[in-house]
Structure formats: structure tokens, C-alpha cells
Amino acid sequence: MNANHHESSGPSRTQQITLRGPAELADALPFVLGFHPTDSVVLVALHGEHGRFGGRVRLGIPRSPREWASTADHLAECLVEGGSRTGARPDGIVVFLCQDPAPGETGRRVMERLRPFAQRLRTACGALDIPVYEALCITDGLYFSYCCPDQRCCPPDGTPLALSGTSVMAAAATYAGVQVRGSLRDMEARLKPRGGPGDEEQRAALDASAASLVPRILEGAEGQGREEVREATLRLAREILRRFVNPKPPNSPKIPNGPGSQAGAAGALSTARPVRPVVPARFAGATTAAAEDAADDALITADEAAALVLGLQDRVTRDRAAEWMEGWEGTAALRLWRVLARRCVTPYQEHAAAPLTLAGWTAWSTGDEPTARVALGLALDADPEYVFARLLHQACNEGLDPESLRSCLRSERDDRAAAEQETPSPSKRTRMRATRRPGTPLTLRKPGRQTGGSERRAAAGVRPGGPASGRPGSGIPRHGGQRGSRSDR
């Protein structure tokens, strides 16, 4: 079976790696996905006479065996239909079942427990006239074959996996620039609340910010309050992006003293309650993902995180934040969205859909598809009806080019900047009226094109805001984590 890996220097150079037997198939799986799957069932399509790797689908293994039959049918149909849409119906399928043993459980016991699921997957693929050439169970550092009857190559007690980085596949992947980003469990942990003493402080900050933002959104005519919150949210986010580039401890936010207060961006959204960083210290020179995340957490206070999480529930705010998608802005934005996703503590888990979707989009835009798929999958776990996440997840899985959406977002940003330059600010209009001589005729200029109306549609039906979710939303951040009013998704 062949797995094609494209060189990073361009599509014209292609190296073909031949995989022989179950051992090399098991070793290749992390390089195919970009991470080590945990508690997952993976189906990989094979094409042509030599079994070239094609599309793949992954899903968490259902806890209840009662769900195995329907899950097997669904996965087989998804893989075959996805290939048929691209004109490449699979000629064969390889099945992987990956699960760590429970306490006191052996690898062989895991293999036997999952055997009915493997058989159901083989039956589901066979019903679609596609054979399963191999079905492997990977557990406890071993692999087991459900198809190979030869005990010399596939003994009943399992075969140890190859040492990491020692196989031909690992060498070829390293040469081609393919990166394995650890385990799926580790990748998801970077996007979920970690629990601990900081959760209570973050929960209190979210409650206080919700109580503060809702009246501000409701006050003022024609959405003036909402627009003020929107601009303050984006100012605060930009400030934190710069903070990631030039790290320094966050200052305590200033407290507005009245309507004319000139408080900074942080103070514009934060409450009057004193705050401190959730993580007490920054890890200098940290190299591990956990230490890097802790360092990022230390740069954002609980009140700042709460203001951003609630502000991003507004669709327009979220779409404008999606414009930080490349270069240094994209790198810093991905770190920010991870921090905000980790701050969505109980009962605000559903609010994580917005930062998780932004994390998925930014990762996809910057070329990190494995992280994008994981983040978008978690966004749909938080809110299965979040339209932007659904569209991005589908586009990413179908291998579409994110440049179409990047181009759309760039155009929206450029049009908005042009409109702001042509439209004078309120203070400038006041000065113009004060200095105009009596009798001087008024001249009208054609206003800049507004961007708040119809949205451009990117290729493959993906657009920054996505269609309305079908439920009316007032744009008011929800309080207490309950499913309720949220601006269009």
C-alpha cells in the first residue's frame, strides 16, 4: 500500500512510500492524521491497484456497544460519499480502532472487547461493495490484527509498535516536513478548561461581565450600545495580541468614572472588581505546550477574558476577529483563542463555540489542518448548531483551499477601512459645521461603500458569518451559560 507525501518545496516533487504489512500501517497512522488518535475509530480509503491512501474519517469510539452498529454504518457512508463527491470512490478501506486500556485491563482484553465493533465496520463497508483489507486495534503500545490469521506476524498477544521516529515512514515524513502534534487527548486539553482554583474567579468574572454588558447593549438608540461594546471588544483583543508579541504582566484595568471617562480598552469592558492573573507566574523559556499555555494564561486577567468571551458571542465581532488569520497576527490570535476557550468554565461551556471556531479557522488558515479539525470538532461539541463551525468543518474535511475565505475577509477589511476614511468622525463633522462661513453652499460627497449589508460568499459556501441559525437572536450575551439569546452565528 502506498502513501504519497508531498514535499514542502512544491507539488512537483512527490515521494512514494510503500507500506508492507500491519506493522507499517499502524506506524503510519499518526502521520496520516497529524496526531496520535486516542479513543478513536479511523477509516482510511484506499485507491487504485496499489492501495494509495485517500480520504479518512475519524470519530470517538461510542461508549455503549448499542451504538456501534449505527456508528459503523454512518462512518462507512461518510467515507464513501465523500470520495464519490470528488470522483474517487474508494477501492478498499483500512480500519483502525485506537483505545487505551482501562485500569486493570490488558491490551488483549481491549482488542477482544472491540472485536464486535471491528466486525460491524467490516460488514458496513462490505454492504457498500468495498472490502476492508485490514482492521487493526492499537492499544497499550501494541497492535492487533482482526484480519490476519498468521500468528507469526500477528500473534494473539499483540505486536509492539515501532519506536517513535525509527521507521522509514517517520524518516520520510520528517524529510517532507510532516509534523505529528502529539496525541489527540493532548491537543484537546489545550482547548478545554483545566479545572482548579482559578475556575471560581473566572466564573465570577463571567457573571459580572454579563451583568455589565447587557445593560450597555440595550441602552442607546439604533444599536449604539452594541456598537460600543463591539468596538471595545476588538480594541481589547488587539491590545492582547500585541501583548503576546511583547509579553509583559497585564495592568489592572482602569475603572470608568463616568460617561466622559477616557479609560483604556481593558477598562471599557471590565468590571470594577479587582482582578489578578489566573496563572500566577510566567514560565520563562518554556518549551512544552502546557508551559506555553500557562504562560499565555498569565498574560490575560479573568475580567479581560470574560469581556472577550462574551463580546465574541456577537457575530459581527467574531467575523471581524477572524480577519487576524495570517502572519504574526494569525500566530498570536491562535494563542488568544486557545486561552479564551480554556476560560469557558461551567456553566459557560457553550460560549466556547466562538473562540473554538476562531481557533479552528486560524489554524486552518495558517496551514495547521490537524489542529483545525480538533478545534472545530470541539466547537460543534459545545454547540452543534453553530453554523460557522459547521461550514468550516465541512470545508476543511473536504480539502478545500482556505484562500477563498481569506480573500473574502481581506476585501471586507479593505472596504471597511476605505469607508472609514471617507466618512468623517462625529467630532470632525462638528468642527466642519463650526468653521463653515454663512452662505457657503454645502457639498455632498458620495459615502464609502458600507460593509454591514450583504455578505460575500466564499467558495464552497463558506462565509465569515454563515447563514442565520434559524433562531432569532438579539445579540445580547447570554448569562449563566444557558442556551438563549445570541447574535447570529
WONORFEN-V450717 format. One record per backbone hydrogen bond with DSSP energy under -1.0 kcal/mol. NH is the residue of the N-H (numbers start at 1). CO is the residue of the C=O. E is the energy in kcal/mol with one decimal. If there is no record, write none. Layout:
{{NH | CO | E} {NH | CO | E}}
This chain:
{{3 | 17 | -2.2} {5 | 15 | -1.8} {7 | 13 | -1.8} {10 | 7 | -1.1} {15 | 5 | -1.7} {17 | 3 | -1.5} {19 | 1 | -3.8} {25 | 21 | -1.5} {26 | 22 | -2.7} {27 | 23 | -1.9} {28 | 24 | -1.5} {29 | 25 | -1.0} {32 | 28 | -1.7} {33 | 29 | -2.1} {34 | 30 | -2.5} {36 | 182 | -2.9} {40 | 98 | -1.9} {41 | 59 | -3.1} {42 | 96 | -2.6} {43 | 57 | -2.5} {44 | 94 | -2.4} {45 | 55 | -3.3} {46 | 92 | -2.8} {47 | 52 | -2.2} {51 | 48 | -1.0} {52 | 47 | -3.1} {53 | 2 | -2.0} {54 | 45 | -2.4} {57 | 43 | -2.1} {59 | 41 | -1.9} {61 | 39 | -1.5} {67 | 64 | -1.9} {68 | 65 | -1.2} {71 | 67 | -2.2} {72 | 68 | -2.6} {73 | 69 | -2.1} {74 | 70 | -2.3} {75 | 71 | -2.6} {76 | 72 | -2.3} {77 | 73 | -2.2} {78 | 74 | -2.4} {79 | 75 | -2.4} {80 | 76 | -2.2} {81 | 77 | -2.9} {82 | 78 | -2.3} {83 | 79 | -1.8} {84 | 80 | -2.3} {85 | 81 | -2.1} {87 | 84 | -1.2} {88 | 83 | -3.2} {91 | 46 | -3.0} {92 | 46 | -1.3} {93 | 131 | -1.6} {94 | 44 | -2.3} {95 | 134 | -2.7} {96 | 42 | -2.6} {97 | 136 | -2.7} {98 | 40 | -3.1} {99 | 138 | -1.6} {105 | 102 | -2.6} {110 | 106 | -1.8} {111 | 107 | -2.2} {112 | 108 | -2.4} {113 | 109 | -2.4} {114 | 110 | -2.0} {118 | 114 | -2.3} {119 | 115 | -2.5} {120 | 116 | -2.1} {121 | 117 | -2.1} {122 | 118 | -2.1} {123 | 119 | -2.2} {124 | 120 | -2.3} {125 | 121 | -2.2} {126 | 122 | -2.3} {127 | 123 | -2.0} {129 | 126 | -2.0} {130 | 125 | -1.9} {133 | 93 | -1.8} {136 | 95 | -2.8} {137 | 144 | -2.6} {138 | 97 | -3.0} {139 | 142 | -2.1} {142 | 139 | -2.2} {143 | 159 | -2.0} {144 | 137 | -2.3} {146 | 135 | -3.1} {154 | 150 | -2.2} {158 | 155 | -1.9} {159 | 143 | -1.9} {161 | 141 | -2.3} {166 | 163 | -1.9} {171 | 167 | -2.0} {172 | 168 | -2.6} {173 | 169 | -2.5} {174 | 170 | -2.3} {175 | 171 | -2.2} {176 | 172 | -2.1} {178 | 173 | -2.8} {181 | 34 | -2.6} {184 | 36 | -2.8} {187 | 183 | -2.1} {188 | 184 | -2.5} {189 | 185 | -1.9} {190 | 186 | -1.1} {191 | 188 | -1.7} {199 | 196 | -1.5} {202 | 198 | -2.2} {203 | 199 | -2.7} {204 | 200 | -2.2} {205 | 201 | -2.1} {206 | 202 | -2.3} {207 | 203 | -2.3} {208 | 204 | -2.5} {209 | 205 | -2.6} {210 | 206 | -2.3} {211 | 207 | -2.1} {212 | 208 | -1.6} {213 | 209 | -3.0} {214 | 210 | -1.9} {217 | 213 | -2.3} {218 | 214 | -1.9} {219 | 215 | -1.8} {224 | 221 | -1.1} {225 | 219 | -1.0} {227 | 223 | -2.3} {228 | 224 | -2.2} {229 | 225 | -2.2} {230 | 226 | -2.4} {231 | 227 | -2.5} {232 | 228 | -2.3} {233 | 229 | -2.4} {234 | 230 | -2.0} {235 | 231 | -2.3} {236 | 232 | -2.3} {237 | 233 | -2.3} {238 | 234 | -2.4} {239 | 235 | -2.2} {240 | 236 | -2.0} {241 | 237 | -2.1} {242 | 238 | -2.1} {243 | 239 | -1.6} {244 | 240 | -1.9} {245 | 241 | -1.3} {246 | 242 | -2.5} {261 | 258 | -1.9} {268 | 264 | -1.9} {269 | 266 | -1.0} {270 | 266 | -1.8} {286 | 283 | -1.3} {292 | 288 | -2.4} {293 | 289 | -2.6} {294 | 290 | -2.2} {295 | 291 | -2.2} {296 | 292 | -2.1} {297 | 293 | -2.6} {298 | 294 | -1.7} {299 | 296 | -1.3} {300 | 297 | -1.4} {305 | 301 | -2.3} {306 | 302 | -2.3} {307 | 303 | -2.4} {308 | 304 | -2.1} {309 | 305 | -2.8} {310 | 306 | -2.3} {311 | 307 | -2.2} {312 | 308 | -2.3} {313 | 310 | -1.2} {314 | 311 | -1.4} {318 | 314 | -2.4} {319 | 315 | -2.6} {320 | 316 | -2.2} {321 | 317 | -2.1} {322 | 318 | -1.5} {323 | 320 | -1.2} {324 | 321 | -1.7} {325 | 323 | -1.6} {330 | 326 | -1.3} {331 | 327 | -1.8} {332 | 328 | -2.5} {333 | 329 | -2.8} {334 | 330 | -2.1} {335 | 331 | -1.3} {336 | 332 | -2.1} {337 | 333 | -2.9} {338 | 334 | -1.8} {339 | 335 | -2.0} {340 | 336 | -2.4} {341 | 337 | -2.2} {342 | 338 | -2.1} {343 | 339 | -1.1} {344 | 341 | -1.1} {345 | 343 | -2.1} {348 | 345 | -3.5} {352 | 349 | -1.7} {353 | 350 | -1.6} {356 | 352 | -2.6} {357 | 353 | -2.1} {358 | 354 | -2.3} {359 | 355 | -2.3} {360 | 356 | -2.5} {361 | 357 | -2.7} {362 | 358 | -2.7} {363 | 359 | -2.5} {364 | 360 | -2.4} {365 | 361 | -2.8} {366 | 362 | -1.9} {367 | 364 | -1.3} {368 | 363 | -3.1} {372 | 368 | -1.9} {373 | 369 | -2.7} {374 | 370 | -2.0} {375 | 371 | -2.7} {376 | 372 | -2.6} {377 | 373 | -2.2} {378 | 374 | -2.1} {379 | 375 | -2.1} {380 | 376 | -1.9} {381 | 377 | -1.5} {382 | 378 | -2.2} {383 | 379 | -2.1} {386 | 383 | -2.0} {388 | 489 | -1.1} {390 | 386 | -2.0} {391 | 387 | -2.6} {392 | 388 | -2.3} {393 | 389 | -2.7} {394 | 390 | -2.1} {395 | 391 | -2.4} {396 | 392 | -2.8} {397 | 393 | -2.2} {398 | 394 | -1.7} {399 | 396 | -1.3} {400 | 395 | -2.2} {404 | 401 | -1.1} {406 | 402 | -2.3} {407 | 403 | -2.8} {408 | 404 | -1.6} {409 | 405 | -2.5} {410 | 406 | -2.5} {411 | 407 | -2.2} {412 | 408 | -2.2} {413 | 409 | -2.3} {414 | 410 | -2.7} {415 | 411 | -2.7} {416 | 412 | -2.2} {417 | 413 | -2.2} {418 | 414 | -2.4} {419 | 415 | -2.3} {420 | 416 | -2.2} {421 | 417 | -1.7} {422 | 418 | -1.8} {423 | 419 | -1.7} {429 | 425 | -2.2} {430 | 426 | -1.9} {431 | 427 | -1.9} {432 | 428 | -2.1} {433 | 429 | -2.1} {434 | 430 | -1.9} {435 | 431 | -1.7} {440 | 437 | -1.9} {458 | 462 | -1.5} {461 | 458 | -1.1} {462 | 459 | -1.4}}
